[in-house]
Amino acid sequence: MTSSVTTEPILQDRVALVTGAGKRLGRAIALRLASEGSDVAVHYGKSQQEALEVVHEIEKRGRRSIAIQADLTRVEQIHDLIARVAKEFQHLDILINSAANFLETKFGQTAEATWDASLDTNLKAPFFCCQSAAPYLTQSGSGIIINFADIGGLMGWREFLPHSISKAGVILLTRILAKELAPKVRVNAIAPGTITMPGDPPKWQSDFVQRAPLARTGHPQDITDAVMFIIRAEFMTGHTLVLDGGRTL
């Protein structure tokens, strides 16, 4: 006689909010979380159609989902976003702050508007998402926050000065919030190098291959695997996981 063991997905019946989930890495993360058993709130800024497509794909996986629009540079809209997620799903266990911009601007060419756009989207928004979500994540008892920095926050790119500063801020924000929200909420970050997707300019890959010891760019699965590792790593908080093929060595 043989016995079969049914293993539930690791995130069975947990609820996640992924910001910027209509496109690129946010989309990949949302779909991976759903495949692992989580219900997923899909935040979007302007990509409504893409966000609805992600919701449809999540529902095909047998999980609940909803698309919610919010301008994350406005704190009142962040509060409304978190409140809608809590009302729809009754709880919140995982917050993934993946929404970001990537604005090229050098020191002498940096205008106030570009500075504000970089810092507001990449640093202010994650902070207030964390602040607003913290009570729900704490109530969960095993809440998880994953912020997205990138290696610009470690290396400091002259051509992307405000962006690099904003991402360095995300790294420090992660460390501070890990202390602030412990022990009921773990806070970690991921700092990717170049991640390429179908349709990206070939020069992105060729340039990165020359710079990274592993001689390839990253792929969405590299990121979603890292997200799942952090979720499973119950003794890790305040850490920034660098996924760059060795570029920062």
N, C-alpha and C positions, 0 to 999 in steps of 0.2 A: 504494500500500500504506500502510495506517495502522498505527501501533504503539501498543500500550496499555501504560501504565506503572502498575504496581500499587504503591500507596503503603501501607506498613504503618502502622497506628496509632502515634501518637507514643510510647505507653507499652507497646508490644508486649512481653509476657512480663515486665513489671516487677511487683513485689509492693507493695501499699499496705495500710496499716492505718489505718482511719478510726474514731476513737472517737466514741461516741454516734451511730452510723450507722443506728440503727433508725428515726429520725424526722427530720423537718424538714430542716435544712441538711446534717446528717451523711448522711442518706439520699441527698439530691440529689448530694452530692459523691461518695459511693461509686458511684452509678450512672453519673455522668459519667466517673469514672476507668475503670470497666469498659468503657464505650463507647469509650474511647480506647485500650483494649488491655490494661489492667492487671488482674491477679488482685487480689482485694480481701478482706481480713479485716475482718469487720463486728463491731465491738465494741458491746455493749449493757450497760446496767445492769439495768433492769427490763423493758424492752420486748422480750421474747423473740419473741412472735409477729410483731411488726413487723420485727425483725431477720431472722427466717427468710424473710419475704416479700422483703426486700431481697436475701438470698442467692439466692432463686429468680429474681429479676429479673436478677441478675448472671449467673447460669448460663444464662439465656435469651439473653444477649448472647455466649455462647460462652466465658466466662471462669470460672476457678475461684474459689470463695468458701467461706467458713466463718463461722458466727456464734459468737462467744465472749463469755461473760458475765464481767464483772469489776466489783467495787466499786473505782473508781479513787481513793477516799479511803484505801485500804489498800495500802501499798507492796508487800506480799508478793503481792497479787493482780495488781498491775501487772507484777511480774516474771514471774508465771505466764502472764499474757496474752502478753507479748512472746515468752516461750519457746515457747508453743504455736504462735504465728504462725511463728516460725523453724523449728520442727519440721515443721509442715504444708507450708510452701512452700519451705523450704531457704534462703531469703534474705529480706531486707527492704530495699526501696529508698526507700519514701515513708512518712512518718508524718504524719497529719493529726490534730491535737489539736482536735477540734471539740466534744467533750462539755463541757457547762457548765450552770450554773443561773443564774437571774435573780431574786434575792430582794430585794424591796422592804423597806427598813428605814432609818429616819432616825437621826440621831445619838443623840438622847435615848432612842430606842426600841430601839437595837441591843443584843441579848443575845449572850452568849458563843456560844450554839449557832448563831445566825444568822451571826455572824462566822466561826466555824469552818467552817460549811457552805459559805460563799462562798469563803473562801480555800483550803480543802481541795480543792474540786471545780475551781475555776477557775484556781488557781495551783500548788498543790502537785502535783496530778495531772499536769498537763502537764510539770512539771519532771522528775518521776520516770519518766514515759513516755519523755521524751527521754533521760534517763540510762540507762535500761534498753535502749532501742533503739539507742543510739549505736554500740556495737560492730558491730552488724549493718549499720547505715547506712554506717559507715566502710568496712567490708569491701566494700560495694557499689561504692565508688569514686566514686559520683555520688549520694550520699544526699541526700534532701530532707526537711526538716521545715517544716510550715506550722502555726503556732499561730493560734488565734482569740482576738483581743482584741475590743474594740468601742469605739465612740466615747465610752462612759462612762469609759474609761481615759484619754481625752484631755481631756474636758470636765469630768469630776467632777460626778456627779449627787448632789445632797443627799439625794434620796429613796432612793438606791441606794448608800449610802456604802461598805459592805464590797465590794459588787460592783465599783464603780468602782475601788477600791484594788486589787482582785484583777486587774482587766484592765490597769491601769497597770503592775502587776508583770509581766504577760505581755509587754508591750511591751519592758520592760527585760530580761527573761529572754531574749527573742529576740535582742537586741543582744549580750548576753554570750555566749550559746551560739553565735552566728554567729562570734565570735572563737575560742571554745573548740574548735569542731569543724571549723573550716576547715583545709585546703582541700577535704577529701573530702566534707564535708556542708555544704550550704547551709541556713540557717535564716532564715525570713521569717515575717511575720504578716499577717493581714488584720483590719482594724478596721471592721466593717460599721456602718452606721446602721440604721434600721428596715427590716427585710426582712419582707415580708408574704407569706403563703401562703393558699391556699384554706381558708376556715373561720376565719380570724383575725378578731377584732372590727373592724368598719368604723371605729371611732374611732381605731384605730392609724394607719390610712392617712390619715384626714382631719386628724389632728393633725400628722402628719409633713409632709404636703403644705404646710401653712401655714408650716413652719419651714425647709424645704430649698429652695434656689434652683431646683433642677431640677423641683420641684413634683410629685414622685411618690415612692413608696416603692421600695425595691429589691426584686428578685425573685430566686428561687433561681438562675436562669441567670446573673445578674450575679455571684453568688458563685462559681459553678462556672467561669465564664469567667476570673475572677481567679485561681482555683486553677491553671488551665491556663496562664495567663500566667506565674505565678511558676515553675511547673515548667519552662517554656521559657526563662525569663530567666536564663541560665547565668552572667551577670556580676552578679547581684544577690544580696546576702546582708545580713542584719541590718536589713532594711527592713520597715516596717509600712505596708501599702497601705490607705489609707482609702477606703472605698466608702460614701459617705453622702449622695450627691446635693448636696453642698455644705453640709451642715448645720453643719459645724464652722468654716465661714468667718466 
